[in-house]
Every structure is written in C-alpha cells, then in structure tokens.
Amino acid sequence: MKDFVIIGGGHNGLVCACYLAKAGKKVTILERRSIVGGAAVTEEFYPGFRNSVASYTVSLLNPKIIEDLNLREHGLEIKLRPQANFFPLSNSESLSFHKNILGTQAEIARFSEKDAATLPDFYAMLETVADILREELLRSPPNVGGGFVDLVRAGGFGLRAKKLSMSSRRDALDLFTKSASSVLDAWFENDHVKAAFAFDSIVGNYAAPSTPGSAYVLLHHVFGEANGEKGAWGHAMGGMGAITQAMRKEAERLGVIVQMRKSKKFW
C-alpha cells in the first residue's frame, strides 16, 4: 500500500484525502496553519465575533461530495439566499435580483421593459449551457495529445455536445470565448442591468468585463446548486469553516492523519 502526503489542508486537499482514504490508502495532511480549510474558514475577527474570512457563499460544492463525505451528518447545514444580489445605484435608487424571476423582472422593468421581457430567455440560455458543464464536472477531461483513452473521452464529449441545437452551440462558444460586456450588450440595453450582470463576471476573476473570456464567469455563477436547487446559492450555518470542519471530521473518521501547526514554529 502506498502512503500519500497532501501538502495543504484546504477544501481541495481534504476532499482528495477523503477519497484516497475511502480507496484504502494511508493519507497524511500537512497544514501550515493551526486550522484546516484554506480559503473556506470561519475565524474570530473581534472578540466574540466570527465570520467567513475569504470564500463566503456556497453553490459550487458538488452534491456528490456532500453525500460521499457525509457532510450533513457531520453538521453541515446550508440556508439558501432569499435574494441573489442588491445593487445600490444612488441614495434613492437600487436594483435587486430576487430568487423569483418575476420579482427580478419587476425590478428590471423599472429601467427597461424590453430587458425585463428578455430576462427569461437569457436565463434559459445560461441554463442550457450550464447543463453541459454539470454533465462534465465529474468526468476527467481529455488531454491534448493523449492516448486512446483521451481520444475516447474527447469523442464522448463531442457526442454529448452534438445534442445541442446550433444556436445553443453558438451560445456556448460565445460564453467560453467572448467578454462579458459583448455578451451582455447583445442581450440587454440598459446600463444598470448590464452592470448588475457584469458584477458576476468579475467576482474572483481579476479581470474587467471587457476582457475576452470573462463571459464564462457569468456561466460559472449558475452551473452550481445548493440544497438540490440548480443555480442556487446559499450560506453555510457557522460560516464557510463549517464545510471544511465537516470534511476534517470525515477525513479523520476514515483514518486520515491531519497534522497542523500548533505554534508559529512547529507542527
């Protein structure tokens, strides 16, 4: 049996450790901090007050991982966000995006009735392309220049993509290559509406909405799910650290050794 050492106890390292341990491997995690979780941690920022430090909301945590790692049994509870986003525009004006599409349409209609009428088609387009990603998330992507197995994988993806209509293929190509600005300009007319969607294209992206490829991040915000609801976002009760602490519990249950720094100088 081979031993595995994982450097870093972030959520990716914890998930890898759990699956390796479930496969019968002996695993050790080395974490340089005194807490596991990486960017998904809950820490005290003022005496008596704790908060998520970096990552702050949940949607891209795959439901298969939640199930396989028994995260709910280890205390993970996710509450869905009642409102998607709130955009203050001035001291007296704002734009809200609701979970309910009718509520969002009513908000947008105050700025553009045309954009409000376009919204369902825009969401349907994103959802169609997002379904492609959901199908591929748990499959290993083919390597360029790989062998026969990679050729089969590429062929399988091609067959699945072939099921899309020509217009949906064009939409997918646009979202993976164009800027968010160019895609939003093609769909909407009001600058407030476009700016609200453009916000999704810059979160964690470190690029302007005019950057080619930034349209993908629009898609990135809708292909996840929370509590079985596609495209939904939620908050982990107890902060994002509740996710990684649940992962740690499962890892240790499976026999993973989690070694953290106990002081500034020593593990």
Buried (B, 14 or more C-beta within 10 A) or exposed (E): EEEBEBEBBBBEBBBBBBBBBBEEBBBBBBBEEEBBBBBBBBBEEEEEEBBBBEBBBBBBBBEEBBEBBBBEEBBBBBEBBEEBBEBEEEEEEEBBBBBEEEBBBEBBBEBBEEBBEBBEEBBEBBBBBBBBBBEBEEEEEBEEEEEEEBEEBBEEBEEBBEEBEEEBBEBBEBBEEBBBBBBBEEBBEBEBBBBBBBBBBBEEBEBEBEBEBBBBBBBBBBBBBBEEEBBBBBBBEBBBBBBBBBBBBBBBBBEBBBEBBEEEEEE
